[in-house]
Amino acid sequence: MTGRIYAGTASWTDPTLVKGSDWYPKRSMSAEERLRYYASIFTAVEVDATYYYPPTEHLAGLWVERTPADFRMNVKAYGLLTGHPVARRSVWPDVAEALPAEETGNVYLEHLPPEAVELAFSRFHTALAPLYSAGKLGAVLFQFPPWFTARKENRELLRGLGERLPDYPIAVEFRHASWMEDDQAEQRTLGLLEEAGLAYVSVDEPQGFSSSVRPVVAATAELAVVRFHGQNTDNWNKQGISAAERFRYLYTEDELRRWVDPVRRLADETQETHVIMNNCYADYGVRNGRQLAELLEEGLQPDAPAAQAVMDLPSEQES
């Protein structure tokens, strides 16, 4: 039986969407009103803010209250847990106590003793409990950094990931070509994820960089995820720009149409398939998210309000 397809974007609060576009009916909307409006159209969303600062149970509870019963929230793993540097002030106080005194700036997971690492994962697990209990936790997204290569120790880390966040569905996105550099690497990586019960995140992104992963479409768990980063080759590895500028790319309908059959094949192999637009510059993500859902004939709320006239603006490639 074909699984359900959920569609959405990687943020509903990006400033370029909230302040730089007219997608929301009013710019004066509260945080609650914005999420309720977003969730009246799409069936899924990715929470990006949790990568920078860990969520709280209270906040997760508010997300539950403000979204429909069948809504899915994919929550980005806190950067500390994925090996990225994070500001010390963002770390839980009881975890930060275990950091060396000299680490006053950005800190890494490796700076923590094993018991503090376990505590950090436990804190993150507890914070997401309201979403999981309500059946709305789509996945915890582990987006690993470019220096997370296909080494033995990193494979072992993946094998133990599920034990650190028990019961939660976990999706893994790589940012280094070594994981999928050829057919042999692809088979080894997908086999590892399937064995560990982790969902592989298929990506659409610029190619030709060490941080680029081939657009392999594969299901390794009961959940499949596809993330669309755009094709802004000039900005993919550019330094000193915002995330919105990096992913500034508006897909054409033909580009999105090429993904319809692969996404449907994933849905045939899984219980749920999530398609997430990460080209969150202005209203590009929500425009393309709606386009793709309409092409798939699935992924929007049944009573979603009609698309606004702003959705008919010229595409980035045409402007």
C-alpha positions as CSV (number, residue, x, y, z in Angstrom):
1,M,0.0,0.0,0.0
2,T,1.4,3.4,-0.9
3,G,2.5,5.5,2.0
4,R,1.4,9.1,2.5
5,I,3.3,12.0,1.1
6,Y,3.8,15.1,3.3
7,A,5.0,18.4,1.9
8,G,6.3,21.6,3.4
9,T,9.3,23.9,3.8
10,A,12.4,24.1,6.0
11,S,11.1,27.2,7.8
12,W,8.0,29.1,8.4
13,T,9.7,32.0,10.2
14,D,12.6,33.1,7.9
15,P,12.8,36.9,8.0
16,T,12.9,37.1,4.2
17,L,9.5,35.2,4.2
18,V,7.9,37.1,7.1
19,K,9.1,40.6,6.3
20,G,10.3,40.3,2.7
21,S,7.2,38.8,1.1
22,D,3.4,39.0,1.2
23,W,2.8,35.3,1.6
24,Y,1.4,35.7,5.1
25,P,-2.0,37.6,5.1
26,K,-0.6,40.2,7.6
27,R,3.0,41.1,8.6
28,S,1.8,41.8,12.1
29,M,0.7,38.2,12.8
30,S,1.9,36.6,16.0
31,A,4.1,33.5,16.1
32,E,1.0,31.4,16.8
33,E,-1.0,32.9,14.0
34,R,1.9,32.4,11.5
35,L,2.2,28.7,12.4
36,R,-1.5,28.1,12.3
37,Y,-1.7,29.8,8.9
38,Y,1.2,27.8,7.5
39,A,-0.3,24.5,8.8
40,S,-3.6,25.3,7.2
41,I,-1.8,24.9,3.8
42,F,1.0,22.4,4.2
43,T,1.1,19.1,6.0
44,A,4.7,19.2,7.2
45,V,7.4,21.6,8.2
46,E,11.1,21.4,9.2
47,V,12.1,23.3,12.3
48,D,15.4,25.0,11.5
49,A,15.9,27.0,14.7
50,T,16.6,23.9,16.8
51,Y,19.9,23.6,15.0
52,Y,21.1,26.8,16.6
53,Y,19.4,26.5,20.0
54,P,17.9,23.4,21.6
55,P,14.1,23.5,22.0
56,T,12.2,23.2,25.3
57,E,9.3,20.9,26.2
58,H,7.1,24.0,26.6
59,L,7.9,25.2,23.0
60,A,7.3,21.7,21.6
61,G,4.0,21.7,23.4
62,L,3.0,24.9,21.8
63,W,3.8,23.5,18.3
64,V,1.5,20.6,19.1
65,E,-1.4,22.9,20.1
66,R,-1.0,25.1,17.0
67,T,-1.0,22.4,14.3
68,P,-3.6,19.9,13.0
69,A,-3.7,16.4,14.3
70,D,-2.1,14.9,11.2
71,F,0.7,17.5,10.9
72,R,4.3,16.4,10.8
73,M,7.3,18.4,12.2
74,N,10.8,17.4,11.3
75,V,13.1,18.8,13.9
76,K,16.7,19.6,13.0
77,A,19.1,18.2,15.6
78,Y,20.9,20.7,17.7
79,G,24.3,21.5,16.1
80,L,26.2,20.3,19.1
81,L,24.8,16.8,18.5
82,T,25.8,16.7,14.8
83,G,29.4,17.8,15.4
84,H,29.0,21.4,14.4
85,P,30.3,24.3,16.6
86,V,27.8,26.0,18.8
87,A,27.9,29.0,21.0
88,R,28.6,28.1,24.6
89,R,25.6,30.2,25.8
90,S,23.3,27.9,23.8
91,V,24.3,24.8,25.7
92,W,22.1,23.5,28.5
93,P,23.5,24.9,31.8
94,D,24.0,21.5,33.4
95,V,25.8,20.2,30.3
96,A,27.9,23.4,30.0
97,E,29.2,22.8,33.5
98,A,31.2,19.9,32.1
99,L,33.0,22.0,29.5
100,P,36.6,23.0,30.1
101,A,36.9,26.5,31.4
102,E,39.1,27.6,28.6
103,E,36.3,26.8,26.0
104,T,34.6,30.2,26.1
105,G,33.7,30.6,22.5
106,N,32.2,28.0,20.1
107,V,32.2,24.5,21.5
108,Y,32.1,21.0,20.0
109,L,30.7,17.7,21.2
110,E,34.2,16.4,21.5
111,H,34.9,19.0,24.3
112,L,32.4,17.1,26.5
113,P,33.1,14.0,28.6
114,P,31.0,10.9,27.7
115,E,28.5,11.4,30.5
116,A,27.9,15.0,29.5
117,V,27.4,13.8,25.9
118,E,24.7,11.4,27.0
119,L,23.1,14.1,29.1
120,A,23.0,16.4,26.0
121,F,21.2,13.8,24.0
122,S,18.8,13.1,26.9
123,R,17.9,16.8,27.2
124,F,17.1,16.9,23.5
125,H,15.1,13.8,23.7
126,T,13.0,15.1,26.6
127,A,12.3,18.4,24.8
128,L,10.7,16.6,21.9
129,A,8.5,14.3,24.0
130,P,5.3,16.4,23.5
131,L,5.7,16.2,19.7
132,Y,6.3,12.4,19.8
133,S,3.5,11.8,22.2
134,A,1.1,13.6,19.9
135,G,2.2,11.6,16.9
136,K,3.6,14.8,15.2
137,L,7.3,14.2,15.3
138,G,8.1,13.4,11.7
139,A,11.8,12.9,12.3
140,V,14.9,14.3,14.0
141,L,17.0,15.5,11.1
142,F,20.8,14.9,11.6
143,Q,22.5,17.1,9.0
144,F,26.1,16.3,9.4
145,P,28.9,18.8,8.5
146,P,31.2,18.5,5.4
147,W,34.0,17.1,7.6
148,F,31.8,14.2,8.6
149,T,33.3,11.8,6.1
150,A,32.8,8.1,5.5
151,R,35.3,7.0,8.1
152,K,35.0,4.0,10.4
153,E,34.4,6.1,13.6
154,N,31.6,8.0,11.9
155,R,30.0,4.8,10.7
156,E,30.0,3.6,14.3
157,L,28.5,6.9,15.5
158,L,25.6,6.3,13.0
159,R,25.1,2.8,14.3
160,G,24.6,4.0,17.8
161,L,22.4,7.1,17.0
162,G,19.1,5.3,17.6
163,E,20.1,4.3,21.1
164,R,20.8,7.9,22.0
165,L,17.3,9.0,20.9
166,P,15.2,5.9,21.6
167,D,11.9,5.5,19.8
168,Y,12.3,8.7,17.7
169,P,12.5,8.4,13.9
170,I,15.9,9.7,12.7
171,A,16.8,11.0,9.3
172,V,20.4,11.5,8.1
173,E,21.7,14.0,5.6
174,F,25.3,13.9,4.5
175,R,27.3,16.9,3.3
176,H,30.4,15.0,2.0
177,A,30.6,13.2,-1.3
178,S,32.5,10.2,0.2
179,W,29.2,8.7,1.4
180,M,27.9,8.3,-2.1
181,E,30.9,8.9,-4.3
182,D,30.3,5.7,-6.3
183,D,28.0,2.7,-6.5
184,Q,30.1,0.7,-3.9
185,A,30.0,3.6,-1.4
186,E,26.3,4.1,-2.1
187,Q,25.5,0.4,-1.3
188,R,27.6,0.4,1.8
189,T,26.1,3.6,3.1
190,L,22.5,2.7,2.4
191,G,23.1,-0.8,3.9
192,L,24.4,0.8,7.1
193,L,21.4,3.2,7.4
194,E,18.9,0.4,6.8
195,E,20.6,-1.8,9.4
196,A,20.5,1.0,11.9
197,G,16.9,1.9,11.1
198,L,17.8,5.4,10.0
199,A,16.1,7.2,7.1
200,Y,18.3,8.4,4.2
201,V,17.7,12.0,3.2
202,S,17.8,12.3,-0.6
203,V,18.9,15.7,-1.8
204,D,18.6,18.0,-4.8
205,E,21.6,20.4,-4.6
206,P,24.5,21.8,-6.7
207,Q,26.9,19.2,-7.8
208,G,30.7,19.2,-8.3
209,F,31.7,20.1,-4.7
210,S,33.2,17.9,-2.0
211,S,30.2,19.0,0.1
212,S,27.8,17.8,-2.6
213,V,26.1,14.4,-2.5
214,R,24.8,12.7,-5.6
215,P,21.0,12.9,-5.9
216,V,20.4,9.3,-4.9
217,V,16.8,8.4,-4.2
218,A,16.5,5.6,-1.7
219,A,14.4,4.3,1.2
220,T,16.2,2.8,4.2
221,A,13.5,3.0,6.8
222,E,9.7,3.4,7.1
223,L,10.2,7.1,6.5
224,A,11.8,8.7,3.4
225,V,12.8,12.4,3.2
226,V,13.7,14.5,0.2
227,R,15.2,18.0,0.7
228,F,15.4,20.6,-2.0
229,H,18.3,23.0,-1.6
230,G,18.1,24.6,-5.0
231,Q,20.7,24.9,-7.7
232,N,22.5,28.1,-6.8
233,T,26.0,26.9,-7.7
234,D,27.5,30.3,-7.2
235,N,26.4,30.6,-3.6
236,W,26.7,26.9,-2.5
237,N,30.1,27.3,-0.8
238,K,30.3,31.1,-0.6
239,Q,31.4,32.5,2.7
240,G,29.9,35.5,4.5
241,I,26.3,35.2,3.2
242,S,23.1,34.2,5.0
243,A,21.5,30.8,4.7
244,A,18.6,32.5,2.7
245,E,21.1,33.8,0.1
246,R,22.9,30.5,-0.1
247,F,19.6,28.7,-1.0
248,R,18.2,31.5,-3.1
249,Y,16.8,29.6,-6.0
250,L,13.3,29.3,-7.5
251,Y,12.6,25.9,-9.2
252,T,10.8,25.8,-12.5
253,E,7.8,23.6,-12.9
254,D,9.8,21.3,-15.2
255,E,12.6,20.9,-12.6
256,L,10.0,19.9,-9.9
257,R,8.1,17.7,-12.3
258,R,11.3,15.5,-12.7
259,W,11.0,14.6,-9.0
260,V,7.4,13.4,-9.2
261,D,8.1,9.8,-10.2
262,P,11.0,9.3,-7.8
263,V,9.0,10.7,-4.9
264,R,6.1,8.4,-5.8
265,R,8.4,5.4,-5.9
266,L,9.6,6.3,-2.4
267,A,6.0,6.5,-1.2
268,D,5.5,3.0,-2.6
269,E,8.3,1.7,-0.3
270,T,7.6,3.6,2.9
271,Q,4.8,4.6,5.3
272,E,5.6,8.3,5.0
273,T,7.6,10.4,2.5
274,H,8.4,14.0,3.4
275,V,9.3,16.5,0.6
276,I,10.9,19.6,2.1
277,M,11.8,22.8,0.2
278,N,14.9,24.3,1.8
279,N,15.1,27.2,-0.8
280,C,13.8,29.5,1.9
281,Y,14.5,32.9,0.4
282,A,11.4,35.2,0.4
283,D,8.5,33.1,-0.7
284,Y,10.4,30.7,-3.0
285,G,10.1,27.8,-0.6
286,V,6.4,28.1,-0.1
287,R,5.8,28.7,-3.8
288,N,7.7,25.7,-4.9
289,G,6.4,23.6,-2.0
290,R,2.9,24.2,-3.2
291,Q,3.8,23.6,-6.8
292,L,5.4,20.2,-6.0
293,A,2.5,19.1,-3.8
294,E,0.1,20.0,-6.6
295,L,2.2,18.0,-9.1
296,L,2.2,15.1,-6.7
297,E,-1.5,15.6,-6.0
298,E,-0.7,15.1,-2.3
299,G,0.9,17.1,0.5
300,L,-1.5,20.0,1.0
301,Q,-4.2,20.3,3.6
302,P,-7.6,19.3,2.1
303,D,-9.1,22.7,2.9
304,A,-6.0,24.7,2.1
305,P,-6.8,28.3,1.2
306,A,-6.3,29.2,-2.5
307,A,-2.9,30.4,-3.6
308,Q,-2.4,34.1,-3.5
309,A,-1.8,36.2,-6.6
310,V,1.8,36.8,-5.4
311,M,2.5,33.1,-6.3
312,D,2.3,34.1,-10.0
313,L,5.4,36.4,-9.9
314,P,8.1,35.7,-12.5
315,S,10.6,33.0,-11.6
316,E,14.1,33.8,-10.5
317,Q,15.5,32.4,-13.8
318,E,13.2,34.8,-15.7
319,S,13.9,37.9,-13.7
